[in-house]
Structure formats: C-alpha cells, structure tokens
Amino acid sequence: MLWIRRHRRAGLFVFILLAVLALGGIGAFLYSNTSLLRNNEQASKETTTEEITAANTTTSAQPESTTVTAAVPEKTAPVTTAPHVGWVSAIGDSVMLGAVEALQEKIPNLGLLNAQGSRQPSAAIDILQQWRTAGYLGDAVVIDIGNNGPFTSEQFDEMMGVLAGVPKVLIVTLTVPPGVENPVAASNNTVLTEGAQRYPNTVLVDWHAASANHPEYFSGDSTHLSLQGAQAYADLVASHLDQAEGAGTPPGPQETISWGEGGFFGKCVGPHSWCAVTTTP
C-alpha cells in the first residue's frame, strides 16, 4: 500500500510537472507571437513613417513653381531735355531767312530761329535732333524746308519722330515758281500736305495758297521774299500760334549770329551758345 501511495504521489508530481511545462510552453508561444505582432506593427509604422518622410522630402526637393518674367529691354531713346514751355523755335532755308526780322516782330516769344540758304531736308533734321537732345525745342516748332531739294515721305516721318512730344509743329508749304519745269516745290508740297495729315500735332501753314496771285510778295525769282512778302509770311505763321504759346519769355539774351556767303548765307537768332551748335550747313 505504501508503494502504491508513493507511486501515486510520483505520478501526481509528474502530472503537475508536465502541466506546468505545458503551460510554460503555451505562455512562451503566446509571448513569442505577441512580440512578433508588436514587432511587425512597429516595423509597419516605421515603414509608413519612412514613406511619408520620403514623400515629404521629395516634395520639398522639387523646385517651387515660379513665374519668371523676362526682362523686356526698354526702348532706348536719345537723351533729351523736356521742351521749353511758352516759346517757339523755327528752322528753315533761304525763304525763312528773308523773314527773320519780321518773324521776330510778329512772334515776341521766338526763342530760337535758324535759317540758311540751300539747306536740305536732311541737314534740317540733323539740327532738329541736336535741338531735341539739348532741350532747345519749344512748345511750337516752325518748319519751312523743301525749296532746295527733294523732301521724301520717309524724311518727313523721320523728322516727326524727332519732334515727337512737341505740342505743335507748324509745316509751311512752299511757293511753286511759275515757268519752272518740274519744280521740286510742287512734289514736296504733296509730301508736306499728306504728312501733316498723318500726325495730330501738326498744323499746315499754307504759304503756297496764301501767296498765290501776289507777285509783290516776291523778289525777281518768284520764290524769295520781298519786304512786303516777309510781313505777309510772318503774319501767316503767327496766326497759327495760340495765345498760350505766346505767353513765355524767350530763354536767355537773344543774339543774331550770321555765317556763310552767297547761297549758303545763314542766320541764327537765340542764345549765343544755342546758335553755336547749329551754324554748319
């Protein structure tokens, strides 16, 4: 009986031991799976975090979309000074040369006048460019050019480009002498008349029409002015100037400078330094 009891106790002990071992194995297995699941979740979270970080890094690395406006080069214009307000400048050839004193009398605010015999349109345009650069243009500019050579439409447009911004440009038409075959003044008058219609700041001073049937206005060549013609010419030009354009005082002390001989004789009326620039034919 004692042996049986001992064996029963030993069997019970073995059973308990096996049960404990079994429970330990099960616990270890569950712990292992739980750790594995936790590790997988952590790895998944890390992977997701890395993907998000990588995506953000990629997004940040991409250059921002910026709109770049190309610099548009400004049109380079000649250095100029604003036209003087309240006075008149005038340029012409030998016809205007014969009316210098009359123009001074009829236009008290005549600030600068330059007239020379045999002057060509190209030379006049060059002088106007000098005046623009130096700031010698006034509120109104009187142009009487075309008696000595062709004046093309292209030259007219070039001249008006130089005079852009001048409030008023007076374009004086030319006398067509009778008996002259193919007079250059006739074709030039067409250019002047049509050109004046293209620019809103131009005023046509029709000396050609005003002087028709007035032989007393001219000397023997029916082109250059007599004393009576000089007065009529100056009156016509002055009549196209508004009162506001006559309100200014001419700039600086006025001097009369002359140069050249014969058909190239010229005069400039204005401040001495202003005339010195433009005395070349």
TITORPA-203590 format. One line per 10 residues: number of its first residue (from 1); their letters; for each residue y, z, x of N, C-alpha, C, O. Coordinates in steps of 0.05 Angstrom, whole numbers. Each point is the difference from the previous one (the first is absolute). Example, Ala and Ser with C-alpha at 12.3 -4.5 7.8 and 13.67 -1.06 7.14 Angstrom:
REM residues 2
1 = AS = -114 156 264 24 0 -18 24 0 18 0 13 21 | 21 -27 -28 24 1 16 22 14 -15 22 4 10
REM end
This chain:
REM residues 281
1 = MLWIRRHRRA = -24 0 17 24 0 -17 25 0 17 20 -14 -5 | -22 30 26 22 1 19 5 -27 12 23 -8 4 | -44 -6 2 2 -27 13 13 -19 -19 16 -17 7 | -24 20 -33 12 -19 -20 29 5 -4 16 -19 -3 | -8 44 4 28 7 -4 16 -11 24 22 -11 -3 | -34 14 26 14 -10 24 4 -30 -1 21 -11 6 | -43 -2 -16 2 -29 -2 20 -8 -21 14 -20 4 | -12 34 -26 20 -6 -21 28 3 11 18 -16 -5 | -15 39 20 27 4 11 8 -22 20 22 -10 1 | -42 2 15 5 -22 19 6 -26 -15 18 -15 9
11 = GLFVFILLAV = -33 10 -30 6 -24 -16 27 0 -12 14 -20 -1 | -7 44 -9 27 3 -12 22 -5 20 20 -13 -5 | -25 24 29 19 -3 21 3 -29 8 23 -10 4 | -46 -4 -2 1 -28 7 14 -16 -22 16 -18 6 | -21 26 -31 13 -15 -22 30 4 1 16 -19 -4 | -9 45 9 29 5 1 13 -15 23 22 -12 -2 | -36 12 25 10 -15 24 3 -29 -6 20 -13 7 | -41 1 -20 2 -28 -6 22 -6 -20 14 -20 2 | -10 39 -21 22 -4 -19 27 1 14 18 -16 -6 | -15 35 24 25 2 15 5 -25 16 22 -11 1
21 = LALGGIGAFL = -43 2 13 3 -25 16 7 -24 -18 16 -17 8 | -29 17 -31 6 -23 -19 28 1 -9 14 -21 -1 | -5 45 -7 28 2 -9 20 -6 23 20 -13 -4 | -27 21 28 17 -6 23 2 -30 5 21 -11 6 | -44 -3 -9 0 -29 4 16 -14 -21 16 -18 5 | -20 28 -30 16 -12 -21 30 4 4 16 -18 -3 | -9 43 12 28 6 5 11 -17 23 23 -10 -1 | -39 8 22 9 -17 22 4 -29 -8 19 -13 8 | -38 4 -25 2 -28 -10 25 -4 -16 15 -19 3 | -10 39 -22 24 -2 -16 26 1 17 19 -14 -5
31 = YSNTSLLRNN = -20 32 24 24 3 18 5 -25 15 22 -9 4 | -45 -3 6 3 -25 15 12 -22 -17 17 -15 9 | -27 13 -34 11 -21 -18 29 5 -7 16 -19 -1 | -10 45 -3 28 6 -7 18 -7 23 22 -11 -4 | -30 18 28 16 -6 24 3 -30 4 21 -10 7 | -44 -4 -13 2 -30 2 19 -11 -19 16 -18 6 | -17 29 -32 19 -10 -20 29 5 8 18 -17 -2 | -14 42 12 27 7 9 10 -18 23 22 -9 1 | -41 4 17 7 -17 23 7 -29 -10 19 -12 10 | -35 3 -29 5 -27 -10 27 -2 -14 15 -19 3
41 = EQASKETTTE = -9 41 -20 25 0 -13 23 1 19 21 -14 -3 | -24 31 24 22 2 20 4 -27 15 22 -9 5 | -46 -3 1 2 -26 14 13 -21 -18 16 -16 9 | -23 18 -36 12 -19 -18 30 4 -2 16 -19 -1 | -8 45 0 29 6 -2 14 -10 25 22 -11 -1 | -34 16 25 12 -9 25 3 -30 1 20 -11 8 | -42 -2 -18 1 -30 0 22 -10 -18 15 -18 7 | -13 31 -31 21 -8 -18 28 5 11 18 -16 -2 | -16 40 15 26 6 13 7 -20 22 23 -8 3 | -43 1 13 4 -19 21 8 -27 -11 17 -14 11
51 = EITAANTTTS = -30 6 -33 6 -26 -12 29 0 -11 15 -20 4 | -8 42 -17 28 2 -10 20 -1 22 20 -13 -1 | -27 29 23 18 1 23 3 -28 13 21 -8 7 | -44 -5 -5 0 -27 12 16 -19 -17 15 -17 10 | -18 20 -37 15 -18 -18 30 5 3 16 -19 1 | -9 45 0 28 7 3 11 -10 27 22 -10 2 | -39 13 18 9 -10 27 4 -29 0 19 -11 11 | -38 -4 -25 3 -29 -1 25 -8 -15 15 -18 8 | -10 33 -30 24 -6 -16 25 5 16 20 -15 -1 | -20 38 15 23 7 16 4 -19 23 23 -6 8
61 = AQPESTTVTA = -45 -5 2 2 -17 23 11 -27 -7 11 -14 17 | -14 6 -43 10 -26 -8 31 1 0 12 19 -9 | 1 -40 20 29 -1 0 11 -1 -28 -10 -14 -17 | 32 29 14 13 0 -26 11 -28 -6 9 -14 18 | -10 7 -43 10 -26 -8 31 1 0 11 14 -18 | 1 -27 36 29 1 2 11 -28 -4 -11 -19 11 | 33 17 -24 12 -26 -4 22 -4 21 20 15 1 | -25 -34 16 19 -4 22 18 -24 -7 -10 -22 -5 | 35 27 3 19 -21 -7 10 -13 26 12 13 17 | -18 -38 -14 8 -14 24 31 -1 1 13 -5 -20
71 = AVPEKTAPVT = -3 10 44 28 -1 4 10 -28 -2 -9 -18 15 | 27 13 -34 11 -27 -4 25 -3 17 19 15 -3 | -19 -33 22 24 -3 17 24 -7 -16 -1 -19 -16 | 22 33 21 25 -7 -14 12 -25 11 -2 -6 24 | 14 -8 -41 14 -24 9 22 8 19 17 17 -7 | -17 -29 29 20 7 20 25 -18 -5 -1 -24 3 | 22 37 -10 25 -14 -5 18 5 24 -2 20 14 | 21 -39 -9 18 5 21 17 25 -4 6 7 -23 | 0 6 45 16 24 -2 28 -7 -11 14 -17 12 | -7 29 -34 25 -8 -12 15 25 -8 -11 22 -2
81 = TAPHVGWVSA = 37 -25 -2 17 21 -11 9 -9 -27 4 -24 -5 | -1 43 -13 7 -7 -28 27 -15 0 18 7 15 | -16 -27 -33 25 -14 -2 23 18 -7 -2 20 -15 | 25 -26 27 24 16 -6 9 -5 -29 -1 -23 -9 | 10 44 -4 7 -2 -28 29 -6 -3 17 11 13 | -11 -30 -32 28 -4 -8 15 -21 15 24 -2 -4 | -37 -14 20 14 -21 14 -17 -25 3 -24 0 -6 | 36 -21 16 -12 -27 -1 -3 -11 29 18 5 16 | -40 -18 -11 -2 -16 25 -4 -29 -7 -10 -7 -22 | 17 -11 40 -1 -29 -5 -7 -15 25 8 7 22
91 = IGDSVMLGAV = -24 -28 -26 -8 -17 23 2 -29 -9 -8 -7 -23 | 18 -10 40 3 -28 -7 4 -18 23 -2 8 24 | 8 -34 -30 5 -19 21 29 -8 0 17 17 -7 | -10 -41 14 28 -8 3 15 0 -26 25 1 0 | -38 -4 -23 14 1 -26 11 28 -5 23 3 -6 | -40 17 10 10 28 -3 20 6 22 18 16 -5 | -21 -28 28 18 5 22 29 -7 -8 19 13 8 | -16 -34 -25 27 -8 -9 12 19 -21 23 -4 -8 | -39 24 -2 10 18 -21 0 29 9 0 18 -17 | -1 -13 43 -3 28 9 24 17 -9 -5 21 -12
101 = EALQEKIPNL = 29 -30 16 24 15 -7 2 4 -31 7 21 -10 | -14 -43 -5 1 2 -29 -21 20 -11 5 14 -19 | -29 -14 32 -21 19 -9 9 29 6 -6 18 -16 | 19 -14 39 9 27 6 21 9 -21 0 24 -7 | 16 -43 -2 20 7 -19 -11 6 -28 8 19 -13 | -28 -35 5 -11 2 -27 -22 22 -2 -5 10 -22 | -7 -3 45 -22 20 0 9 22 19 -8 0 23 | 23 20 -33 10 21 18 -22 16 14 4 10 22 | -27 -9 -34 -22 16 12 -19 -18 16 -24 7 3 | 33 -29 6 -16 -18 17 -4 14 27 18 1 17
111 = GLLNAQGSRQ = -42 9 -13 -5 16 24 -8 -16 24 6 8 23 | -19 -30 -27 -10 -16 23 -3 -29 -9 -12 -6 -20 | 25 -12 36 -2 -29 -5 -5 -14 26 12 6 20 | -31 -24 -20 -7 -15 24 -3 -29 -9 -19 -7 -14 | 36 -11 24 -1 -29 -7 3 -16 26 17 6 17 | -32 -27 -15 1 -17 23 -7 -29 -7 -17 -6 -16 | 32 -13 29 -5 -28 -4 -28 -8 9 -10 11 20 | -1 -31 -33 -27 -11 7 -23 20 -2 -21 -5 11 | 25 26 -25 -21 20 -3 -23 -10 -17 5 -11 -22 | -29 15 32 -24 -9 -15 -12 24 -16 6 23 7
121 = PSAAIDILQQ = -22 -29 -27 -12 22 -16 -16 19 17 1 25 -5 | -16 -35 24 -17 18 17 17 20 15 -7 24 3 | 30 -33 7 18 18 15 12 21 -19 3 23 8 | 4 -31 -32 10 19 -19 -20 22 -7 6 23 -2 | -31 -32 -2 -21 19 -6 -4 20 23 -4 24 -5 | 5 -33 29 -2 18 23 22 21 0 -5 23 6 | 29 -32 -12 23 19 0 -4 21 -23 5 23 4 | -14 -33 -27 -5 19 -22 -21 20 7 2 23 -8 | -22 -31 23 -21 18 9 12 22 18 -7 23 -1 | 25 -32 19 14 19 18 16 20 -17 0 24 5
131 = WRTAGYLGDA = 14 -34 -25 16 17 -17 -17 20 -15 6 24 -2 | -29 -33 -8 -18 18 -15 -10 22 19 0 24 -7 | -9 -32 30 -11 20 19 21 21 8 -6 23 2 | 30 -32 2 22 18 8 13 14 -23 16 19 4 | -22 -27 -29 12 13 -23 28 -11 -7 17 15 -10 | -13 -41 16 27 -11 -4 2 -15 -27 21 -11 -6 | -42 11 -10 2 -13 -26 14 18 -20 -4 24 1 | 19 -36 -18 15 16 -20 -14 -1 -27 -23 -8 -3 | 38 17 -18 -10 -2 -27 -4 -28 -9 -18 -6 -16 | 34 -12 26 -1 -28 -7 2 -17 26 15 7 18
141 = VVIDIGNNGP = -31 -28 -17 1 -18 23 6 -29 -10 -14 -9 -19 | 33 -3 31 8 -28 -8 -12 -19 20 3 3 25 | -17 -23 -34 -14 -20 16 12 -28 -6 -1 -9 -22 | 12 -4 43 9 -28 -3 -11 -15 24 14 -3 21 | -38 -7 -23 -14 -14 21 -13 -25 -11 -10 0 -23 | 10 -21 39 -15 -25 -8 16 -25 3 -9 -21 -7 | 34 22 18 16 -24 3 -8 -16 25 9 -23 3 | -24 35 15 -5 -13 26 -29 -8 6 -6 -12 21 | -12 18 -39 -28 -8 4 -17 9 -23 10 15 -18 | -34 -24 17 -18 6 -23 -4 30 -3 -3 15 19
151 = FTSEQFDEMM = 2 -7 -44 -6 28 -7 -24 -1 -18 2 -8 -24 | -25 16 34 -25 -3 -15 -5 24 -19 12 21 3 | -30 -26 -22 -7 22 -18 -13 23 15 4 24 -6 | -19 -31 27 -13 21 16 21 17 15 -2 24 2 | 23 -37 8 21 14 13 16 18 -20 8 22 6 | -5 -32 -30 14 15 -20 -16 26 -6 11 22 -2 | -37 -25 -2 -17 23 -5 0 20 24 0 24 -4 | 0 -35 28 2 17 23 26 16 0 0 24 6 | 21 -38 -12 27 13 -1 0 23 -21 10 21 5 | -21 -27 -28 -1 20 -21 -18 24 7 4 22 -10
161 = GVLAGVPKVL = -24 -27 26 -17 22 10 16 18 17 -3 25 -1 | 21 -36 18 17 16 17 20 16 -18 6 23 7 | 2 -35 -29 20 13 -17 -12 16 -23 14 8 -18 | -40 -3 20 -14 16 -21 13 28 -1 4 13 20 | 3 -5 -44 12 26 -4 30 0 -2 12 19 -8 | 0 -42 16 29 -2 -4 6 -4 -29 -12 -18 -13 | 29 34 1 5 -2 -29 8 -28 -10 -8 -9 -21 | 26 -4 37 10 -26 -10 3 -19 24 11 7 20 | -22 -31 -23 2 -21 20 14 -24 -13 -11 -11 -19 | 34 4 29 15 -23 -12 -7 -25 16 4 -1 24
171 = IVTLTVPPGV = -15 -19 -38 -8 -25 12 21 -21 -7 3 -7 -23 | 12 -3 43 21 -19 -5 -11 -28 3 -12 -7 21 | 15 -10 -42 -9 -28 2 19 -16 17 23 9 6 | -31 -33 1 14 -16 20 14 -24 -13 -9 -12 -20 | 31 4 32 14 -24 -8 -15 -24 10 -9 -1 23 | 5 -19 -40 -13 -25 7 22 -20 5 12 -10 -20 | -7 3 45 22 -20 5 -6 -27 -12 -23 -10 4 | 41 -3 -17 -5 -26 -11 -2 -21 22 11 2 22 | -26 -23 -28 -3 -22 19 -19 5 23 -3 -17 17 | -10 40 -16 -19 6 21 -28 -6 -9 -9 10 -21
181 = ENPVAASNNT = -6 -27 36 -27 -7 -8 -19 23 6 -1 11 22 | -15 -4 -43 -19 21 2 12 26 12 -10 10 20 | 30 1 -32 13 24 11 -19 24 -1 -13 4 -20 | 11 10 42 -18 23 2 8 22 -20 -17 15 -10 | 43 -15 3 9 21 -19 -12 -4 -28 -4 20 -14 | -2 -44 7 -12 -5 -27 -28 12 -2 -5 15 -19 | -12 -20 38 -27 11 -1 1 31 5 -16 14 -12 | 34 -6 28 2 29 5 10 15 -25 -8 23 -6 | 25 -36 -10 9 13 -25 -23 4 -19 -1 21 -14 | -18 -39 14 -24 3 -17 -16 25 9 -9 16 -16
191 = VLTEGAQRYP = 6 -14 43 -14 24 11 14 26 -7 -12 19 -8 | 39 -19 10 15 24 -5 -1 7 -30 -3 24 -7 | 5 -44 -10 0 5 -29 -27 10 -9 -2 20 -15 | -19 -33 23 -27 8 -8 -7 27 13 -13 16 -13 | 21 -12 37 -6 25 14 13 24 -14 -12 21 -3 | 37 -25 -5 15 22 -13 -13 8 -26 2 23 -9 | -16 -42 -4 -14 6 -25 -25 17 4 -10 12 -19 | 0 -11 43 -25 15 6 5 29 7 -19 16 0 | 43 -9 5 5 28 9 21 13 -19 22 -11 -4 | -29 34 -6 17 13 -20 26 11 12 19 6 -15
201 = NTVLVDWHAA = -18 -2 41 25 11 12 19 -21 10 19 6 14 | -24 -32 -21 17 -21 9 19 -9 -22 -6 1 -24 | 30 -9 32 20 -11 -18 9 -27 12 8 -1 23 | -9 -20 -39 8 -26 10 30 -4 -3 11 3 -22 | 3 -8 44 28 -5 0 3 -31 3 -3 -10 22 | 9 -3 -44 -2 -30 0 26 -12 9 16 -11 -16 | -12 12 42 23 -13 12 -1 -30 -4 21 -14 -2 | -44 3 2 -4 -29 -3 13 -9 -27 15 -19 -1 | -21 33 -21 11 -7 -26 30 7 -1 15 -15 -12 | -8 38 23 28 9 -2 19 -18 15 24 -3 -7
211 = SANHPEYFSG = -34 -9 28 18 -17 17 -1 -30 -7 15 -16 11 | -33 9 -30 -1 -28 -8 26 -9 -12 13 15 -15 | -5 -39 22 25 -12 -10 25 15 9 21 0 -13 | -23 14 36 23 13 11 2 -8 30 -5 16 18 | 14 -40 -14 3 -9 28 20 16 16 -1 1 24 | 19 13 -38 20 16 14 -12 24 13 13 14 16 | -38 -7 -23 -13 23 11 -10 -6 29 -9 19 14 | 10 -44 -6 -13 -7 25 18 -15 19 21 -11 -7 | -29 12 32 13 -15 20 -11 -29 -1 -13 -7 -20 | 18 -9 40 -7 -28 -2 -29 -6 -2 -7 -22 -9
221 = DSTHLSLQGA = -11 41 17 -29 -6 -1 -13 8 -26 -25 -3 -3 | 40 12 -16 -10 8 -27 -21 22 1 -15 4 -19 | 14 11 41 -18 23 3 15 25 7 -3 21 -12 | 19 -23 34 14 24 10 25 5 -17 12 -18 -11 | -4 43 10 19 9 -20 29 -3 10 7 3 23 | 10 -11 -42 29 1 4 9 29 -7 -16 16 -8 | 42 -10 12 10 27 -7 -5 5 -29 -7 23 -8 | 13 -43 -9 -4 4 -29 -30 4 -6 -7 16 -17 | -9 -31 30 -29 2 -4 -11 27 9 -18 11 -13 | 29 0 35 -8 26 10 6 22 -21 -17 18 -5
231 = QAYADLVASH = 40 -20 -8 7 19 -21 -19 -3 -24 -9 21 -11 | 3 -45 3 -18 -4 -23 -28 9 6 -13 12 -16 | 5 -17 41 -27 9 9 -2 31 -1 -19 11 -10 | 39 2 21 0 30 1 2 11 -28 -13 20 -6 | 29 -32 -11 1 10 -28 -27 -2 -14 -8 18 -14 | -6 -40 19 -26 -4 -13 -20 21 9 -14 12 -16 | 13 -8 42 -19 20 11 7 28 -11 -18 14 -8 | 43 -7 9 9 27 -9 -6 5 -29 -5 22 -8 | 6 -44 -8 -5 3 -29 -28 8 -6 -6 9 -22 | -13 -13 41 -28 7 -5 -7 28 11 -23 8 0
241 = LDQAEGAGTP = 43 7 8 -4 27 10 10 20 -21 22 -3 -10 | -39 22 2 8 19 -19 20 20 11 3 2 25 | 10 12 -43 20 20 9 -13 21 18 12 9 19 | -36 0 -26 -13 21 15 -6 -8 29 0 16 18 | -3 -43 -15 -6 -10 27 26 -2 17 -1 -6 24 | 23 11 -37 25 -1 15 13 27 4 23 2 8 | -39 19 -13 11 27 1 -1 13 28 13 20 5 | -29 -32 12 -4 13 26 21 -8 21 15 -19 -4 | -14 35 25 18 -5 22 -16 -14 22 -21 10 7 | 31 -32 4 -14 -13 22 -6 19 23 17 17 6
251 = PGPQETISWG = -40 -19 6 -8 19 21 16 -5 26 -1 -23 10 | 14 42 0 13 -2 26 25 -18 -1 5 -14 -19 | 10 15 41 24 -17 2 -9 -30 2 -18 -7 15 | 33 -10 -29 -7 -28 -1 13 -15 23 24 4 6 | -39 -20 7 10 -18 21 -9 -28 -5 -21 -4 -13 | 36 -15 23 -8 -28 -2 -6 -11 27 17 1 18 | -41 -9 -14 -9 -10 26 -8 -30 -4 -14 -7 -18 | 24 -9 36 -7 -29 -1 -14 -9 26 3 13 21 | -17 -34 -23 -15 -11 23 -5 -30 -4 2 -10 -23 | -10 -3 44 -8 -28 -2 24 -19 -2 23 8 -2
261 = EGGFFGKCVG = -30 -34 2 20 -21 -2 -10 -22 -18 -24 -3 -5 | 43 -13 -5 -7 -24 -16 -18 7 -24 6 19 -15 | -27 -34 12 -18 4 -22 -17 25 1 -14 7 -19 | 16 8 41 -15 25 3 18 24 0 -8 22 7 | 33 -26 -15 19 22 -1 -9 20 -22 -10 -8 -21 | 13 34 27 -9 20 -20 19 24 0 15 4 19 | -17 11 -41 15 25 -3 -18 21 -12 -18 -5 -16 | 24 30 24 -13 23 -12 21 20 -6 18 6 16 | -19 5 -40 19 20 -9 -16 25 -6 -18 -1 -17 | 25 23 30 -15 25 -5 4 19 23 15 -6 18
271 = PHSWCAVTTT = -29 28 -17 1 18 23 -8 -15 25 -19 -17 0 | 32 22 22 -4 -15 25 -30 -1 8 -10 -21 7 | -2 44 -7 -28 1 10 -19 -15 -19 -21 -10 9 | 28 7 -34 -17 -15 -19 2 -30 5 -20 -14 -2 | 43 5 9 4 -29 6 -12 -8 26 -8 -23 3 | 7 41 16 -9 -6 27 -30 -9 -1 -9 -14 18 | -6 24 -38 -28 -6 -1 -5 -29 -9 -21 -11 7 | 39 -1 -21 -6 -25 -15 18 -23 8 4 -18 -16 | 7 18 40 18 -21 8 -14 -25 12 14 -20 6 | -40 21 -3 -14 -24 11 -4 -20 -23 -3 9 -23
281 = P = 4 -35 29 -3 -20 -21 -27 2 -14 -5 -16 -18
REM end
